[in-house]
């Protein structure tokens, strides 16, 4: 069954013969130092989204394209790349390995639907040594020769499923575990992205459309007000029709600058702000209610809360609110982050497209400064995320959802990956989303009394 390839061997084995790697780079030092496979598995389950992988394997089978990189050490077959997948398989086969009752209960249910025969025939490639394997793993995870799909590629996959003729939205969403509402929304997002792409003329506008346009399409076109403005509907095959196509095309053309210009629409703009400053400018029939206008007017008349003194107050564009923090490192770094954003906003045209990655990394530094010395940033986020999310407006929660910040684990992963993934770190819309929930957490733990 085995075949030789430059001292490497490809084989098919029972997953039960494979073992987790005590030197896995995903593991923090305090876990590695315990030299205990059980602790390794427990850590991966708690921190590395193992349940999601287990659900996928149980519902869809073990992916035929998945190949674990392994090496032989002291007669054991150690998985060097593929530890999350292996941990998921081990827990599916033996739910009693889960350290808590909630996960154990779910895994017992998943165990019932798992094709266990598939797990006896998984693909591996055997490296001649750990050193040789690490060269290949470096290319996969550090050099990232396998480039992850960006938003646009994911959207086209949705479209391809429908265009195959085998599915409509309802059947595809059922088959792939996505809600029909989300599936339809992704098809609409791709449709309008391609419509806008036809209208822009410069590389800079196209770059901005790819960087932050999807979030703006969501707020300006896919929202209730956007549907009202363009007057369109989407059927179960993902086909979009307009009541008056010519009129909708004119309005869409007027919307394009708001989507491609990074300064026209603030990241935290509410729907009321969009109605007054975007939709009403395009279609006078849109207007903010008198009550809403009066509320905004009263807010504008109120004096702004004073920040803890360090330097002059800065233009607030991050964090979702104007924070007033107690004196200390967290407050000082918070002010520095605002300075950094102020510099970025005034010099965007002169700076590289990766400059927002610096702001992203400064958010991690801010979280570290707010975290007790005996804890890690994951402990801080896990302890405060849910309560902080309850403080957010619905628009802010939508911003989080649109930028893959749906739970504490998602935020932790983004904070931890910043230094290793500059492409994603340069996604400023996502950085703004991160700052919103971080601001709410700081308001819980470091607000000035």
N, C-alpha and C positions, 0 to 999 in steps of 0.2 A: 504493500500500500504506500510505503514511503518512497520518495524520489529525491535524488541528490541534486543540489543547485549551488555550485560554488561553496561547498562545505556547509551549506544550509540544507535543511531537509523539511519538506512539506509533508504533513501527515494529518490523519483524521483520528481523533481519540474521544474517549468518554470524558466529559467535563469533570467527572468525579476524580479523575487522576491528576488534575491540575491543582496547583497551590498558589495562594496569594504571595505577593512579593513584600517582604519586610522592608525593602529599601525603596519602595514606591515613592517617587518625587511628590506625590499628592499628600504624603503623610508629614505632619509636623514632627519636630524632633522628639517631643514628649511622648508621642505614640510609637515612633521607631525605637526609642530607648527601652520600651517595655518588652520588645522582642517577643510579642504575643500575637499570633494570627487572629485570635478572637477579638482583641482590641483593634487590630487593623480593620477587620470586617465591620465592627461596630462603628468605627470612625467613618468609614466610607458610607455606611448606611445613613449616618446622621448628617454628614456634610456634603456628600457628593451625588445626591439625587439618584440613589440606587433604586428606590421604589419605582420611580418613573421608568427606568430601564426594565425592571422586573415586570411591570404592567405591560410594557410593549412586547416583551418576549412571550408572556403568557397569552396575550391577545392575538399577536401576529406571527409568532414563531421566532426561532433563532435565525437571525439574518444569514442567508447563505453567503453573503459577501464578507461577513465578519471573520477575520483571521487574527488570532492572538499570536504575539511574538513571545516565544518562550526560550529558556535555556535549561540544560540539565546541571544540577548542582547536588552533589552528594546523593545521587540516585533519585532525586526528586525533580519533578518537572515544574519549574517556577515560571509563572506568567509575568513577563516584564512590561508588556503593553496589552491592556485588555483586562485590568484588574477590576474595574467597575462592573463590566459585563460578567466576569467570573463570580464576583460577590453576589450579583443579582441571581445568577443560576444556582449558587449554593443555597441561598435563602429560599428560592422557589422549591428546591428539592427538599430542604429541611427547614421549614418555617420556625421550628423550635430554636433555631440559632439566633433569631431576633431577640434583642435584649429587652424589649418592652411589649406589653400586651396588645397595644393598638396595632403596631406593625406586624406582630405575629398573627393577629386575626386576619388582617388583609392578605398576608402571604399565604395563609391556609386556604383562603378562597381562591387566590391565584393558582395555587398548587393544583387545584381540582381541574383547571382548564389548560394547564401547561402540557404541551406535547413532550413528554419526558424522553421518548425515543429519539427525538431530535438532539437532545442534550447528550446522547451517547455517541454522537457523530459530529463533533465540532472541528473546524479547521484550525490547525496551528502551523506555524513555521518555526523550526527549531534552529536557533542561532548556535554557532560553534562555541561561543563564549558570551558572557555578559557584556564584555567590552565591544565585541562586534555588534551585538544587538543595540547597544546604546547609540552607535552611529546612525542606525536607521531610525531609532526612536527620536533622536535629535532632529532629523529631517522632518519627521511627522509633526512634532509638537513645538519645536523651537523655530526652525526655518519655515515651518508651515507650508511645505510643498503641497500638502492636501489642503487647498484653500476652502474654508467654510463658505457655504452659500450666504450671500447677502440678501437683503429684503427682496430685491428685484427678482433674483433667481427663484426664491421661494414662491413669489406671486405667480411667476410663469408656470411653476409646477401645478398650481391650482388650475390654471387655465388649460394646461395640457390634459389634465384628467377629464375635463368637460369636453375638450375638442376631440378626444379619442372616440367619442360617440357611445362609450360604454356607460357613462354616468350622467345624471343630472345633479343638481346641488344636493337634493335630499339623499340620494343614494350614495354619492361620493362622501358626504359628511358622515353618514352612518358607517361606511366602509373604513374611513380613515380616522374616526374618532374625533371629528371636529364639529362644532355646532353649525347648523345650516346658516344661522345669522352671521357667524364669523366667516364661513366659506363664501357667502355672497358678498360680504364686505371686502374680502381680499380680491375677489374678481373685479369689483367696482374700483378698487384702488389701482389695480393694474390698468384698467380701461382708461381712467382719467390721467394716469401717469403718461401713457402713450399719446393721449390727445394733447397734453401739455408739451410733451417732448417735440411734437411736430411744429409747435409755435415758437420755441425758443431758438435763438440764433447764435449764441456764444457758448464757448466751452465752459466759461465761468458759471453761466446760468445752468448748464447741464450738470455741472459738478454740485451746485447748490441743491438742485432738484433731487439728486441721488442722496445727498447728505442729510437734508432735513425736509425734503418735499413731501415724503410719505406722511409724516406727522401733520403737516399743514393740509394735505389733501383730506386727511381724516377730519380735521376740524372745520375746514372751509367748504368741503364738497360733500363728504359722507355724513355730516351732521344733519340734524333736522332742518336747520336753517339753510344749509347747502342744498339739500334736496328741494326745498321750497324755492330757492333762487333759480336753480337750473331746471326744476320741474321734470324730473326723470323717474323712471321705475325700472326694476330689474326682475326678470322672470326666473323660473327654476332652471333654465339652461345658462343663466348668467348673461343673457342678452339685455342690453340697456336701451331703452326707448325714451324719447323726449316728446312732450306734448307739442312743443314748437321748436324743432331742431335749430332753425336759423336764429331764433331769439336766444336759445340756450348757448349756442356757439359764440354769440356776441358777448354774453355775460361771462362765459368761461374765459374769453380772451382778456376781459377786464380783470379777472381774478388772477391771471398768471403772474403779474408782477408781485402780488402779495405772497405768492408761493415761492418765487425764485429769488426775491430780494430778502436777504437775511435780517434786515433792519425794519421792515414794514410791520411785521406782526410779532409782538413780544411772546416769548415762550409760554408765559403764564397768562396770556390774554384769555379772559372769560368769554362766554358766548355773548353776554351783554356788550362787552367791549367790541367784539367782532361785528355785532349787529350795527352798532353806532358808527364804527370806523371803517368797516369793509362793506357789509351787505347793503347798508343804507346809501353808501356812496355809489353803488352799482345800480341799485333798485330803490327808488325813494319810497316805495310802499313798505319797506322795512323801517321800523322805528322802535326805540326803546320805550317802554311804558312810562307814563308820567311818574308813577311811584318809584320805579327803578331809577329814573333820572334824579328825582329828589334825594333818594338815598345816596347816590354817587356824589351829588352836590354837597350833602352834609358831610360825607366822608372827606371830601376835598378840603372842607373848611376846618376840620379838626387838625390840631398841631400834630406833627409826626413825633412818635416816641423817640427820646434821645438814646443814642447808643452809648455804651461805656466808652469814655474818652480814650482815644489813642491818636487818631488823626481826624481830618475832616470826614464828615459823612459821605458815603459814596452812592452813586446811582444804584438802586437795588434792582438787580435783574435775575438773581439766583435765589434759591432757598424758599421761594413761595411766600415769604413774609419778611418783614423788616425785624430782624432779631435784635433783642436787647439782652445781652449775655452778661453774666457776672465776670469780674476781672479775672484774668488768668490766661494761660496758653490758648485755650479754646477760643476765647474772645479775640485775642491778638491774631491768631491764624485765620479766624473768620473774617476779620477786617482785611487781612492780607489777600484772601481769596477775592474779596470784592475789588481790591486794588488791581489784582491780576485781570479780572474780568473787565474792569474799566479800561485798562490798557488795551486789552484785546478788542473791545468794542470800538475804540477810537482808531485802531491801527489794523483792522482786519485785512484791508487790501495790501498791506505791506508784509504781513506775516504768512508763514507757511500754513497749509491746510491742516497740519498736525499740531498746531499750537494749542487747540482745545484739549489735547491730551495732557498738557501741563495743568490745566484747570482740573481735569479729572483726577490727576495724581494728587493735587493739593486737597481734594475732598477726602482722600484716604488719610492724608496727614492730619486733617481736621478731626476725623473720626478717632485717629490714634491719640490725639491730644485730649479728647473727651473721655477716653476709655480709662478706667482705673488701672493703675500700674500692675495689679495682680491678674488682670484679665486681658483677653485679646479682642480685636475688633469684632470677631464673630460673636463673642459673648455680649458685647455692647449692643450690636444690631439685633440679635435674637431677643434680648431683654426689652427692647424699646420699640421695635418695628410696628407691632400690631397696635399699640396705644397711640403711636404717632400717626399711623394711617387713619385712625378715627378722627383726627383733627383736620384732615384734608377736605377740600371741596370736591364735588363730583368731577369737575374739570381737571383738577390735579390728579385724582385717582385715574382718570382716563389717560393722562399724560404718562403716568407710571405704567399702566397696562400696555400702552402703545410702544413702550421702550423696554419691554421684558423685565420690568421691576415689579413682579407680581407678588413676591413674598420676600421674607428675610434672606432666604438662601440665594435668591436672584441678586439682591443687592450685594451680598457678601461676595459672590462670584465676580461681579463687575468691579468691586473694589480691589479684589485680589488679582484680577487679570490685567489691570491697567498698565502695569510696567512691562508686560509681555506681549501685549496686543495693541500696537499703536493705531492700527486701522480702526478698530472698534472704539478705542479711547478718543479718537478725533471726532466721534459722533456727538456733536454738541447738544442736540436735542435730548439724547440719552443722558448726557452729563447734567443738563437742567433737571431732568426727571429725578436723577439721583440726589441732586441738591435739595429738591423739594422735600423728600422724605427725611433727608439728613437734617434739614432745618427744623422739621417737626420734632425729630428726636432731641435735638439740642434744646428746643423750647421746653421739653420735659425735664431734661437733666441739668441744664446750665442756664436757665432763664434768670435774669436779675430780679431778685425779690423786691 
